[in-house]
Amino acid sequence: MCYNIQLTLTIGFLLLTTCQRAKGVSPTMQKIAAFIVKKRKLLLVVMLAMAVVCAALMPFVGINTDMTKYLPNSSQMKIGMDRTNEAVPNVTETYTIRVMFRGLDARDKLAIREQLAEIPNVDSVAYEPDSDDYNRGDATLYKLTTQYDYKSDEEAQIERDVADRFDGYDVSVRSDDTSTPDIPPIVFILSIVLVTTTLLIACPSYF
């Protein structure tokens, strides 16, 4: 969001300064362009401050993954989902955590599945010795199922327990949470800096 605001206003500044030199521009547009040019440094500071605030608030932005909430009550899909929930009210939503090991011996794979199943709050562990979905090269995948939400303390504790119990193994733990992007924050920061620098270089009269 902060990236879009900053990019929009920067492009708007370039357009307005161009309009200032063009013929037939309305007096109101000329005043707006003159204000932006005159107060450009102040506006830059304000936008940078807004970008910092938006970046700090990013972790608190919730993402709704239930698409039926956007549908009207008359939608056939929503009606079907409501009827399904009424017919099967006790269905518990499950959450999955992927645990991948590298370099395991064949005799250790089943034993590790049993050890994973012993971790508190793990309801089941999916693994098939003869399936390519779980065995690829030297990598072995296990899918842990739990009833606790991805944002809960219990789910986070499961990931910590796996990392602690198999500390001596080449193991990686990752939940199937799709509500947050996998893109590292540094990518967003670098993209904002790059775009802003490019726009400022393209308009050397900014300063």
ZAKOLRO-197794 format. One line per field, with one value per residue (C-alpha): residue in one letter; x, z, y; chain. Coordinates in Angstrom, 1 decimal, padded with zeros to 4 digits, m for minus. Each point is the difference from the previous one (the first is absolute). Example, Ala and Ser with C-alpha at 12.3 -4.5 7.8 and 13.67 -1.06 7.14 Angstrom:
// ZAKOLRO-197794
rest	(a, s)
u	(012.3, 001.4)
w	(007.8, m000.7)
v	(m004.5, 003.4)
kette	(A, A)
END
This chain:
// ZAKOLRO-197794
rest	(m, c, y, n, i, q, l, t, l, t, i, g, f, l, l, l, t, t, c, q, r, a, k, g, v, s, p, t, m, q, k, i, a, a, f, i, v, k, k, r, k, l, l, l, v, v, m, l, a, m, a, v, v, c, a, a, l, m, p, f, v, g, i, n, t, d, m, t, k, y, l, p, n, s, s, q, m, k, i, g, m, d, r, t, n, e, a, v, p, n, v, t, e, t, y, t, i, r, v, m, f, r, g, l, d, a, r, d, k, l, a, i, r, e, q, l, a, e, i, p, n, v, d, s, v, a, y, e, p, d, s, d, d, y, n, r, g, d, a, t, l, y, k, l, t, t, q, y, d, y, k, s, d, e, e, a, q, i, e, r, d, v, a, d, r, f, d, g, y, d, v, s, v, r, s, d, d, t, s, t, p, d, i, p, p, i, v, f, i, l, s, i, v, l, v, t, t, t, l, l, i, a, c, p, s, y, f)
u	(000.0, 002.7, 001.8, m003.1, m000.5, 003.6, 000.1, m003.3, 001.0, 003.4, m001.4, m002.6, 002.7, 001.7, m003.3, m000.9, 003.4, m000.4, m003.5, 001.4, 002.1, m002.8, m002.4, m003.7, 000.4, m002.7, 001.1, m001.0, 002.3, 002.8, m000.5, 000.1, 003.2, 001.6, m000.8, 001.5, 003.1, 000.4, m000.6, 001.6, 002.5, m002.8, m002.2, 003.0, 000.4, m003.7, m000.1, 003.0, m001.6, m003.2, 002.0, 001.7, m003.4, m001.5, 003.0, m000.4, m003.7, 000.5, 000.2, m003.4, m001.8, m002.3, m000.8, m003.3, 000.3, m003.7, m001.2, m003.6, 000.0, 000.1, m003.0, m003.6, m002.5, m001.7, 003.1, m000.4, 003.5, m000.6, m003.4, 001.7, 002.7, m002.5, m002.0, 003.1, 000.9, m003.5, 000.1, 003.5, 000.4, 002.7, 002.7, 003.2, 002.2, 003.6, 003.3, 003.1, 003.7, 002.6, 003.2, 002.8, 003.1, 003.0, 002.4, m002.2, 000.6, m002.9, m000.2, m000.2, m002.9, m002.8, 001.5, 000.1, m003.7, m000.8, 002.1, m001.8, m003.3, 001.0, 000.4, m002.8, m002.9, 000.9, m003.1, 001.5, 003.1, m000.4, 002.9, 000.1, 003.3, m000.7, m001.4, 001.9, m002.1, 001.9, 003.3, 002.0, 003.8, 001.5, m003.0, m002.8, m003.2, m002.4, m003.3, m001.1, m003.7, m001.3, m003.2, 001.6, 000.1, 003.2, 000.1, m000.5, 002.6, m000.5, 000.8, 003.2, 000.9, m000.3, 002.5, 002.4, m000.3, 000.8, 003.1, 001.1, m000.6, 001.8, 002.8, 002.7, m001.8, m000.2, m003.6, m002.2, m003.5, m002.6, m003.8, m002.5, m001.2, m000.9, m001.3, 003.5, 002.2, 003.3, 001.8, 002.6, m000.5, 003.4, m001.3, m002.8, 002.5, 002.5, m002.8, m001.2, 003.5, 000.7, m003.2, 000.3, 003.7, m000.9, m002.8, 002.2, 002.8, m002.6, m000.9, 003.2, m001.8, m001.7, 002.6)
w	(000.0, 000.9, m003.2, m002.1, 001.8, m000.4, m003.7, m000.8, 001.5, m001.6, m003.4, 000.7, 000.8, m003.3, m001.9, 001.8, m000.6, m003.7, 000.0, 001.5, m003.1, m002.4, m001.7, 000.8, 003.5, 002.4, 002.7, 002.7, m001.4, m000.3, 003.7, 001.0, m002.1, 001.5, 003.5, m000.6, m001.5, 002.8, 002.8, m001.6, 002.8, 002.6, m002.0, m000.3, 003.8, 000.6, m002.5, 001.5, 003.5, m001.4, m001.5, 003.3, 001.8, m002.7, 000.2, 003.8, m000.3, m002.6, 002.5, 001.4, m003.3, m000.1, m003.2, m000.4, m001.8, 000.1, m003.4, 000.9, 002.3, m003.1, m001.6, 000.3, 002.0, m003.2, m001.5, m000.7, 001.2, 003.3, 000.4, m000.7, 002.5, 002.7, m000.7, 000.2, 003.4, 001.3, m001.2, 001.4, 002.9, 001.9, m002.7, 001.4, m002.2, m000.1, m000.6, m001.4, 000.6, m002.5, 001.5, m002.5, 000.9, m002.2, 000.1, 001.9, m000.1, m001.1, 003.4, 001.8, m002.0, 001.7, 003.4, m000.5, m001.0, 003.3, 001.9, m001.8, 001.0, 003.6, 000.0, 002.0, m002.0, m003.1, m001.0, m002.9, m002.2, m003.7, m001.6, m002.7, m000.4, m003.6, m001.2, m002.0, 001.6, 003.3, m001.3, m002.6, m000.2, 003.4, 001.3, 002.1, 000.7, 002.9, 000.3, 003.5, 000.7, 003.0, 001.0, 001.1, m002.3, m001.6, 002.1, 003.3, 002.7, m000.3, m003.7, 000.6, 002.8, m002.3, m002.4, 002.9, 001.4, m003.4, m000.4, 003.6, m000.2, m003.3, 000.7, m001.4, m003.3, m003.2, 000.4, m001.1, 001.4, m001.8, 000.5, m002.9, 001.1, m003.1, 001.8, 000.0, m003.0, m000.3, m001.4, 002.5, 001.3, m001.4, m003.5, 000.6, 001.5, m002.9, m002.6, 001.6, 000.2, m003.6, m001.4, 002.0, m001.0, m003.7, 000.1, 001.8, m002.6, m002.8, 001.4, 001.1, 000.7, 003.0, 002.4)
v	(000.0, 002.5, m000.9, 000.8, 003.3, 001.1, m001.1, 001.7, 003.3, 000.0, m000.7, 002.7, 002.4, m000.7, 000.5, 003.1, 001.7, m000.9, 001.6, 003.1, 000.7, m001.0, 002.4, 000.0, m001.3, 001.2, 002.5, m002.6, m002.6, 002.6, 000.9, m003.7, m000.5, 003.1, m001.2, m003.4, 001.5, 002.5, m002.5, m003.0, m000.6, 000.2, m002.4, m002.4, 000.0, m000.5, m002.9, m001.7, 000.3, m001.5, m002.8, m000.8, 000.0, m002.3, m002.3, m000.2, m000.9, m002.7, m002.9, 001.1, m000.3, m003.0, m001.8, m001.7, m003.3, m000.9, 001.2, m000.7, 003.0, 002.2, m001.6, 001.2, m002.1, m000.9, m001.6, m003.7, m000.7, 001.6, m001.8, m003.3, 000.7, 000.9, m003.2, m002.0, 001.5, m000.7, m003.6, m000.6, 002.4, m001.8, 000.0, 001.5, 001.9, m001.3, 001.6, m001.6, 000.5, m001.4, m001.5, m000.9, m002.0, m000.6, m003.0, m002.4, m003.7, m002.2, m001.6, 003.4, 001.4, m002.0, 000.5, 003.8, m000.1, m001.6, 002.6, 002.8, m001.4, 000.1, 003.8, 001.7, 001.4, m002.0, m001.9, m002.1, m000.3, m000.8, m002.0, m002.7, m001.8, m001.0, 003.3, 002.5, 002.8, m000.7, m001.3, 001.8, m000.4, 000.3, 002.0, m001.5, 001.9, m000.4, 001.8, 000.8, 000.7, 002.0, 001.6, 003.3, 003.0, 001.1, 003.2, m001.9, m000.6, m003.7, m000.1, 002.0, m002.3, m003.0, 001.5, 000.8, m003.6, m001.5, 002.3, m000.9, m003.7, m000.4, 002.5, m002.3, m000.6, 001.9, 001.0, 002.9, 000.8, 002.1, 000.4, 000.1, 003.4, 002.0, 003.1, 001.6, 000.5, m002.0, 003.1, 001.2, 003.6, 001.0, m000.6, 002.6, 002.5, m000.4, 000.4, 003.2, 001.4, m000.9, 001.4, 003.2, 000.5, m000.6, 002.5, 002.6, m000.5, 000.4, 003.4, 001.7, 003.3, m001.6, 001.3)
kette	(A, A, A, A, A, A, A, A, A, A, A, A, A, A, A, A, A, A, A, A, A, A, A, A, A, A, A, A, A, A, A, A, A, A, A, A, A, A, A, A, A, A, A, A, A, A, A, A, A, A, A, A, A, A, A, A, A, A, A, A, A, A, A, A, A, A, A, A, A, A, A, A, A, A, A, A, A, A, A, A, A, A, A, A, A, A, A, A, A, A, A, A, A, A, A, A, A, A, A, A, A, A, A, A, A, A, A, A, A, A, A, A, A, A, A, A, A, A, A, A, A, A, A, A, A, A, A, A, A, A, A, A, A, A, A, A, A, A, A, A, A, A, A, A, A, A, A, A, A, A, A, A, A, A, A, A, A, A, A, A, A, A, A, A, A, A, A, A, A, A, A, A, A, A, A, A, A, A, A, A, A, A, A, A, A, A, A, A, A, A, A, A, A, A, A, A, A, A, A, A, A, A, A, A, A, A, A)
END
